[in-house]
């Protein structure tokens, strides 16, 4: 711009101009200088604007790069999310399928349980009926048992009344424990020492007992033979090697005699216990005398079968 001004000055100075023209030229030059200044300021302003725009451009380019990176990141994240979504979708689909299978299984189990409950309810109803029936039978059985006990008590009273003299002497003992009646007879009433043959006096006592026992129809009559612990004498060992044989023979002979006198043999049984069920000490003569005995035991038939 300065070169243009100098060029105009040379032209003006080099030519031959009038004063008026000269002043006009100077004014024109001054105007041009003003324009030059304005242009320079405008140029500077443009340069500054350009610099600002370039800086803004760089910032925009940088923002673009950042946005591209963010876009790429988002695209990558989107891809990953898509993969995750697909995987989650598959996982959820499998979970739904599994849950449906479990639901179906549970529904089937519920149906089975409902059927089982229905069956158990039916069985419960039958059980209640059975309990009611058994309760009724039990009540009848208890009533029957109490009646039988009362009847047995009647037998007990008859025996006590009939044998009161022997009872007073301590030769016979009659006891009743609920539905079990025991008639205990010491040895000397029925047998001589070491003998299994029933004495004449003993048969008379048994005859009195038989008259009462004939009326007993629902009892097992078990005859039990017992001895003390004194060994069999050598004189009798050939016949009764031990007290087992002696006690058994005595019980058997009593059973046979009761049968002969009319007692139903299906109700009778004989057992020998020897010396092994003492009721008293064998250390005294009195105790040994109590241990040498015959017991006539009346028990319910069904009880005997269970034993």
C-alpha beads as a LAMMPS data file, in Angstrom:
LAMMPS data file: protein, C-alpha beads

307 atoms
306 bonds

1 atom types
1 bond types

-500.0 500.0 xlo xhi
-500.0 500.0 ylo yhi
-500.0 500.0 zlo zhi

Masses

1 110.0

Atoms # bond

1 1 1 0.000 0.000 0.000
2 1 1 2.905 2.366 0.813
3 1 1 4.398 1.695 -2.591
4 1 1 1.249 2.917 -4.293
5 1 1 1.381 6.216 -2.372
6 1 1 5.049 6.807 -3.244
7 1 1 4.310 6.076 -6.893
8 1 1 1.605 8.731 -6.987
9 1 1 3.965 11.241 -5.360
10 1 1 6.578 10.661 -8.009
11 1 1 4.050 11.206 -10.719
12 1 1 2.917 14.440 -9.156
13 1 1 6.397 15.756 -8.560
14 1 1 7.730 14.597 -11.860
15 1 1 5.020 16.332 -13.885
16 1 1 4.437 19.996 -14.179
17 1 1 1.163 20.742 -12.335
18 1 1 -0.533 23.894 -11.142
19 1 1 -0.868 24.902 -7.538
20 1 1 -4.525 24.164 -7.559
21 1 1 -3.979 20.812 -9.002
22 1 1 -1.180 20.241 -6.638
23 1 1 -3.381 20.929 -3.653
24 1 1 -5.999 18.700 -5.089
25 1 1 -3.443 15.987 -5.511
26 1 1 -2.271 16.479 -1.953
27 1 1 -5.815 16.260 -0.712
28 1 1 -6.319 13.192 -2.772
29 1 1 -3.095 11.768 -1.373
30 1 1 -4.244 12.511 2.158
31 1 1 -7.536 10.840 1.381
32 1 1 -5.692 7.871 0.033
33 1 1 -3.552 7.782 3.146
34 1 1 -6.715 7.764 5.234
35 1 1 -8.065 4.956 3.122
36 1 1 -4.770 3.143 3.465
37 1 1 -4.998 3.493 7.249
38 1 1 -8.553 2.247 7.189
39 1 1 -7.562 -0.550 4.928
40 1 1 -4.673 -1.439 7.191
41 1 1 -6.957 -1.430 10.195
42 1 1 -9.501 -3.433 8.256
43 1 1 -6.688 -5.740 7.194
44 1 1 -5.564 -6.118 10.777
45 1 1 -9.132 -6.709 11.817
46 1 1 -9.510 -9.346 9.118
47 1 1 -6.199 -10.860 10.144
48 1 1 -7.395 -10.953 13.733
49 1 1 -10.738 -12.326 12.626
50 1 1 -8.908 -14.846 10.489
51 1 1 -6.767 -15.865 13.440
52 1 1 -9.886 -16.177 15.584
53 1 1 -11.617 -18.149 12.891
54 1 1 -8.563 -20.360 12.458
55 1 1 -8.453 -20.919 16.236
56 1 1 -12.166 -21.598 16.222
57 1 1 -11.628 -23.875 13.224
58 1 1 -8.945 -25.770 15.080
59 1 1 -11.258 -26.053 18.072
60 1 1 -14.057 -27.236 15.826
61 1 1 -11.737 -29.747 14.173
62 1 1 -10.691 -30.891 17.621
63 1 1 -14.336 -31.105 18.664
64 1 1 -15.024 -33.041 15.483
65 1 1 -12.197 -35.432 16.298
66 1 1 -13.500 -35.797 19.839
67 1 1 -17.019 -36.335 18.526
68 1 1 -15.697 -38.910 16.058
69 1 1 -13.932 -40.690 18.907
70 1 1 -17.081 -40.450 21.016
71 1 1 -19.087 -41.706 18.057
72 1 1 -16.684 -44.602 17.598
73 1 1 -16.836 -45.316 21.289
74 1 1 -20.614 -45.167 21.218
75 1 1 -20.682 -47.399 18.178
76 1 1 -18.379 -49.837 19.946
77 1 1 -20.497 -49.594 23.084
78 1 1 -23.585 -50.033 20.966
79 1 1 -22.057 -53.117 19.368
80 1 1 -21.088 -54.470 22.780
81 1 1 -24.521 -53.634 24.095
82 1 1 -26.045 -55.400 21.125
83 1 1 -23.948 -58.456 21.881
84 1 1 -24.840 -58.198 25.567
85 1 1 -28.476 -57.725 24.676
86 1 1 -28.423 -60.792 22.455
87 1 1 -26.636 -62.798 25.153
88 1 1 -29.046 -61.531 27.807
89 1 1 -31.937 -62.264 25.501
90 1 1 -30.713 -65.832 25.058
91 1 1 -30.124 -66.122 28.795
92 1 1 -33.587 -64.773 29.582
93 1 1 -35.146 -67.047 26.980
94 1 1 -33.425 -70.039 28.554
95 1 1 -34.465 -68.869 32.031
96 1 1 -38.055 -68.478 30.857
97 1 1 -37.962 -71.945 29.305
98 1 1 -36.531 -73.389 32.537
99 1 1 -39.136 -71.581 34.628
100 1 1 -41.927 -72.827 32.396
101 1 1 -40.567 -76.352 32.781
102 1 1 -40.463 -75.891 36.556
103 1 1 -43.971 -74.451 36.554
104 1 1 -45.154 -77.436 34.547
105 1 1 -43.349 -79.758 36.938
106 1 1 -44.848 -77.981 39.957
107 1 1 -48.316 -78.092 38.422
108 1 1 -47.913 -81.804 37.798
109 1 1 -46.654 -82.278 41.359
110 1 1 -49.624 -80.287 42.678
111 1 1 -51.968 -82.548 40.723
112 1 1 -50.199 -85.588 42.158
113 1 1 -50.410 -84.133 45.671
114 1 1 -54.086 -83.318 45.220
115 1 1 -54.680 -86.905 44.124
116 1 1 -52.617 -88.128 47.071
117 1 1 -54.544 -85.847 49.436
118 1 1 -57.807 -87.148 48.050
119 1 1 -56.585 -90.722 48.526
120 1 1 -55.354 -89.970 52.052
121 1 1 -58.621 -88.234 52.873
122 1 1 -60.476 -91.322 51.760
123 1 1 -58.116 -93.521 53.769
124 1 1 -58.506 -91.162 56.736
125 1 1 -62.272 -91.450 56.520
126 1 1 -61.930 -95.235 56.411
127 1 1 -59.469 -95.083 59.308
128 1 1 -61.889 -92.962 61.321
129 1 1 -64.604 -95.513 60.650
130 1 1 -62.200 -98.298 61.575
131 1 1 -61.206 -96.475 64.770
132 1 1 -64.846 -96.038 65.628
133 1 1 -65.439 -99.728 64.969
134 1 1 -62.367 -100.743 66.975
135 1 1 -63.334 -98.360 69.759
136 1 1 -66.718 -99.993 69.860
137 1 1 -65.096 -103.420 69.829
138 1 1 -62.640 -102.280 72.494
139 1 1 -65.482 -100.998 74.638
140 1 1 -67.250 -104.317 74.186
141 1 1 -64.015 -106.178 74.908
142 1 1 -63.445 -104.121 78.046
143 1 1 -67.023 -104.723 79.069
144 1 1 -66.605 -108.415 78.341
145 1 1 -63.315 -108.488 80.220
146 1 1 -64.829 -106.750 83.214
147 1 1 -67.678 -109.219 83.089
148 1 1 -65.177 -112.094 82.906
149 1 1 -63.262 -110.613 85.828
150 1 1 -66.470 -110.430 87.799
151 1 1 -67.210 -114.030 86.902
152 1 1 -63.659 -114.956 87.918
153 1 1 -64.216 -113.110 91.150
154 1 1 -67.263 -115.286 91.634
155 1 1 -65.061 -118.350 91.095
156 1 1 -62.558 -116.881 93.551
157 1 1 -65.264 -116.354 96.164
158 1 1 -66.545 -119.892 95.686
159 1 1 -63.043 -121.355 96.082
160 1 1 -62.363 -119.269 99.174
161 1 1 -65.699 -120.290 100.638
162 1 1 -65.224 -123.971 99.789
163 1 1 -61.603 -124.151 100.983
164 1 1 -61.734 -121.779 103.910
165 1 1 -60.624 -124.459 106.375
166 1 1 -57.476 -125.283 104.349
167 1 1 -56.885 -121.561 103.803
168 1 1 -56.986 -120.940 107.557
169 1 1 -54.429 -123.729 108.058
170 1 1 -52.142 -122.114 105.463
171 1 1 -52.323 -125.171 103.202
172 1 1 -54.135 -123.388 100.388
173 1 1 -53.944 -119.831 99.144
174 1 1 -56.307 -118.271 96.604
175 1 1 -55.309 -115.012 94.893
176 1 1 -56.793 -112.978 92.053
177 1 1 -54.956 -110.325 90.072
178 1 1 -57.402 -108.805 87.581
179 1 1 -58.112 -111.656 85.119
180 1 1 -55.659 -114.155 86.613
181 1 1 -56.686 -116.456 89.440
182 1 1 -54.182 -118.678 91.226
183 1 1 -54.972 -121.544 93.595
184 1 1 -51.799 -122.581 95.464
185 1 1 -51.741 -125.918 97.283
186 1 1 -48.801 -127.010 99.420
187 1 1 -47.241 -130.366 98.682
188 1 1 -48.508 -132.242 101.765
189 1 1 -52.153 -131.846 100.751
190 1 1 -51.661 -133.763 97.506
191 1 1 -48.414 -135.774 97.688
192 1 1 -46.148 -137.634 100.025
193 1 1 -42.527 -136.520 100.024
194 1 1 -40.743 -137.590 96.837
195 1 1 -43.967 -138.995 95.349
196 1 1 -46.024 -137.879 92.333
197 1 1 -49.071 -140.008 93.222
198 1 1 -52.021 -137.959 94.470
199 1 1 -53.035 -138.950 98.003
200 1 1 -56.588 -139.986 98.837
201 1 1 -57.022 -136.860 100.955
202 1 1 -55.636 -134.771 98.124
203 1 1 -58.159 -136.196 95.673
204 1 1 -60.960 -135.221 98.022
205 1 1 -59.699 -131.636 98.018
206 1 1 -59.371 -131.675 94.221
207 1 1 -62.909 -133.028 93.925
208 1 1 -64.184 -129.965 95.727
209 1 1 -62.147 -127.746 93.426
210 1 1 -63.380 -129.615 90.335
211 1 1 -67.003 -128.869 91.143
212 1 1 -66.208 -125.184 90.948
213 1 1 -63.866 -125.393 87.925
214 1 1 -66.459 -127.301 85.883
215 1 1 -68.345 -124.049 85.497
216 1 1 -65.286 -122.292 84.035
217 1 1 -65.601 -122.258 80.223
218 1 1 -63.457 -119.380 78.976
219 1 1 -60.276 -119.923 80.977
220 1 1 -57.100 -121.826 80.370
221 1 1 -56.394 -123.981 83.422
222 1 1 -52.667 -124.428 83.776
223 1 1 -51.319 -126.777 86.427
224 1 1 -47.826 -125.780 87.562
225 1 1 -45.539 -128.034 89.624
226 1 1 -42.868 -126.518 91.912
227 1 1 -40.282 -127.959 94.290
228 1 1 -37.658 -126.742 96.721
229 1 1 -33.948 -126.943 95.908
230 1 1 -33.242 -130.143 97.818
231 1 1 -31.827 -132.711 95.329
232 1 1 -33.706 -135.932 94.651
233 1 1 -32.557 -138.730 96.964
234 1 1 -30.577 -141.579 95.408
235 1 1 -33.465 -143.907 96.270
236 1 1 -35.773 -142.007 93.873
237 1 1 -33.207 -140.873 91.298
238 1 1 -34.049 -143.734 88.967
239 1 1 -37.637 -142.462 88.775
240 1 1 -37.082 -138.714 89.093
241 1 1 -33.494 -137.836 88.165
242 1 1 -34.059 -134.176 89.127
243 1 1 -36.703 -131.886 90.550
244 1 1 -37.713 -131.094 86.939
245 1 1 -39.105 -134.569 86.468
246 1 1 -40.776 -134.633 89.890
247 1 1 -42.524 -131.263 89.428
248 1 1 -43.631 -132.164 85.904
249 1 1 -44.961 -135.579 86.953
250 1 1 -46.971 -134.034 89.781
251 1 1 -48.473 -131.375 87.490
252 1 1 -49.287 -133.994 84.856
253 1 1 -51.008 -136.302 87.370
254 1 1 -53.159 -133.422 88.627
255 1 1 -54.141 -132.573 85.031
256 1 1 -55.095 -136.189 84.359
257 1 1 -57.172 -136.337 87.505
258 1 1 -59.014 -133.105 86.625
259 1 1 -59.753 -134.507 83.167
260 1 1 -61.047 -137.744 84.675
261 1 1 -63.371 -135.714 86.877
262 1 1 -64.920 -133.914 83.922
263 1 1 -62.777 -130.827 83.226
264 1 1 -62.542 -130.059 79.475
265 1 1 -59.043 -131.297 78.491
266 1 1 -58.712 -128.567 75.843
267 1 1 -58.563 -126.075 78.703
268 1 1 -55.877 -127.985 80.623
269 1 1 -52.086 -127.875 80.483
270 1 1 -49.286 -129.091 82.744
271 1 1 -45.921 -127.438 83.367
272 1 1 -43.052 -128.383 85.671
273 1 1 -40.814 -125.573 86.955
274 1 1 -38.735 -127.598 89.393
275 1 1 -36.953 -125.443 91.962
276 1 1 -36.523 -122.398 89.706
277 1 1 -39.557 -120.311 90.648
278 1 1 -39.478 -120.196 94.437
279 1 1 -41.891 -117.996 96.382
280 1 1 -39.804 -118.101 99.544
281 1 1 -36.240 -118.696 100.677
282 1 1 -34.973 -122.273 100.628
283 1 1 -32.752 -121.551 103.619
284 1 1 -35.509 -122.508 106.106
285 1 1 -37.790 -125.509 106.385
286 1 1 -40.810 -123.212 106.355
287 1 1 -39.623 -121.548 103.142
288 1 1 -38.898 -124.878 101.466
289 1 1 -42.371 -126.109 102.451
290 1 1 -43.930 -123.085 100.740
291 1 1 -41.848 -123.707 97.608
292 1 1 -43.072 -127.332 97.337
293 1 1 -46.447 -126.607 95.817
294 1 1 -48.966 -127.105 93.022
295 1 1 -50.521 -124.033 91.469
296 1 1 -53.778 -124.128 89.523
297 1 1 -53.687 -120.967 87.397
298 1 1 -56.709 -119.650 85.501
299 1 1 -55.913 -117.177 82.737
300 1 1 -57.851 -115.919 79.678
301 1 1 -57.568 -118.308 76.762
302 1 1 -56.379 -115.621 74.357
303 1 1 -53.663 -114.587 76.827
304 1 1 -52.392 -118.123 76.975
305 1 1 -52.262 -118.282 73.184
306 1 1 -50.202 -115.076 73.080
307 1 1 -47.750 -116.475 75.624

Bonds

1 1 1 2
2 1 2 3
3 1 3 4
4 1 4 5
5 1 5 6
6 1 6 7
7 1 7 8
8 1 8 9
9 1 9 10
10 1 10 11
11 1 11 12
12 1 12 13
13 1 13 14
14 1 14 15
15 1 15 16
16 1 16 17
17 1 17 18
18 1 18 19
19 1 19 20
20 1 20 21
21 1 21 22
22 1 22 23
23 1 23 24
24 1 24 25
25 1 25 26
26 1 26 27
27 1 27 28
28 1 28 29
29 1 29 30
30 1 30 31
31 1 31 32
32 1 32 33
33 1 33 34
34 1 34 35
35 1 35 36
36 1 36 37
37 1 37 38
38 1 38 39
39 1 39 40
40 1 40 41
41 1 41 42
42 1 42 43
43 1 43 44
44 1 44 45
45 1 45 46
46 1 46 47
47 1 47 48
48 1 48 49
49 1 49 50
50 1 50 51
51 1 51 52
52 1 52 53
53 1 53 54
54 1 54 55
55 1 55 56
56 1 56 57
57 1 57 58
58 1 58 59
59 1 59 60
60 1 60 61
61 1 61 62
62 1 62 63
63 1 63 64
64 1 64 65
65 1 65 66
66 1 66 67
67 1 67 68
68 1 68 69
69 1 69 70
70 1 70 71
71 1 71 72
72 1 72 73
73 1 73 74
74 1 74 75
75 1 75 76
76 1 76 77
77 1 77 78
78 1 78 79
79 1 79 80
80 1 80 81
81 1 81 82
82 1 82 83
83 1 83 84
84 1 84 85
85 1 85 86
86 1 86 87
87 1 87 88
88 1 88 89
89 1 89 90
90 1 90 91
91 1 91 92
92 1 92 93
93 1 93 94
94 1 94 95
95 1 95 96
96 1 96 97
97 1 97 98
98 1 98 99
99 1 99 100
100 1 100 101
101 1 101 102
102 1 102 103
103 1 103 104
104 1 104 105
105 1 105 106
106 1 106 107
107 1 107 108
108 1 108 109
109 1 109 110
110 1 110 111
111 1 111 112
112 1 112 113
113 1 113 114
114 1 114 115
115 1 115 116
116 1 116 117
117 1 117 118
118 1 118 119
119 1 119 120
120 1 120 121
121 1 121 122
122 1 122 123
123 1 123 124
124 1 124 125
125 1 125 126
126 1 126 127
127 1 127 128
128 1 128 129
129 1 129 130
130 1 130 131
131 1 131 132
132 1 132 133
133 1 133 134
134 1 134 135
135 1 135 136
136 1 136 137
137 1 137 138
138 1 138 139
139 1 139 140
140 1 140 141
141 1 141 142
142 1 142 143
143 1 143 144
144 1 144 145
145 1 145 146
146 1 146 147
147 1 147 148
148 1 148 149
149 1 149 150
150 1 150 151
151 1 151 152
152 1 152 153
153 1 153 154
154 1 154 155
155 1 155 156
156 1 156 157
157 1 157 158
158 1 158 159
159 1 159 160
160 1 160 161
161 1 161 162
162 1 162 163
163 1 163 164
164 1 164 165
165 1 165 166
166 1 166 167
167 1 167 168
168 1 168 169
169 1 169 170
170 1 170 171
171 1 171 172
172 1 172 173
173 1 173 174
174 1 174 175
175 1 175 176
176 1 176 177
177 1 177 178
178 1 178 179
179 1 179 180
180 1 180 181
181 1 181 182
182 1 182 183
183 1 183 184
184 1 184 185
185 1 185 186
186 1 186 187
187 1 187 188
188 1 188 189
189 1 189 190
190 1 190 191
191 1 191 192
192 1 192 193
193 1 193 194
194 1 194 195
195 1 195 196
196 1 196 197
197 1 197 198
198 1 198 199
199 1 199 200
200 1 200 201
201 1 201 202
202 1 202 203
203 1 203 204
204 1 204 205
205 1 205 206
206 1 206 207
207 1 207 208
208 1 208 209
209 1 209 210
210 1 210 211
211 1 211 212
212 1 212 213
213 1 213 214
214 1 214 215
215 1 215 216
216 1 216 217
217 1 217 218
218 1 218 219
219 1 219 220
220 1 220 221
221 1 221 222
222 1 222 223
223 1 223 224
224 1 224 225
225 1 225 226
226 1 226 227
227 1 227 228
228 1 228 229
229 1 229 230
230 1 230 231
231 1 231 232
232 1 232 233
233 1 233 234
234 1 234 235
235 1 235 236
236 1 236 237
237 1 237 238
238 1 238 239
239 1 239 240
240 1 240 241
241 1 241 242
242 1 242 243
243 1 243 244
244 1 244 245
245 1 245 246
246 1 246 247
247 1 247 248
248 1 248 249
249 1 249 250
250 1 250 251
251 1 251 252
252 1 252 253
253 1 253 254
254 1 254 255
255 1 255 256
256 1 256 257
257 1 257 258
258 1 258 259
259 1 259 260
260 1 260 261
261 1 261 262
262 1 262 263
263 1 263 264
264 1 264 265
265 1 265 266
266 1 266 267
267 1 267 268
268 1 268 269
269 1 269 270
270 1 270 271
271 1 271 272
272 1 272 273
273 1 273 274
274 1 274 275
275 1 275 276
276 1 276 277
277 1 277 278
278 1 278 279
279 1 279 280
280 1 280 281
281 1 281 282
282 1 282 283
283 1 283 284
284 1 284 285
285 1 285 286
286 1 286 287
287 1 287 288
288 1 288 289
289 1 289 290
290 1 290 291
291 1 291 292
292 1 292 293
293 1 293 294
294 1 294 295
295 1 295 296
296 1 296 297
297 1 297 298
298 1 298 299
299 1 299 300
300 1 300 301
301 1 301 302
302 1 302 303
303 1 303 304
304 1 304 305
305 1 305 306
306 1 306 307
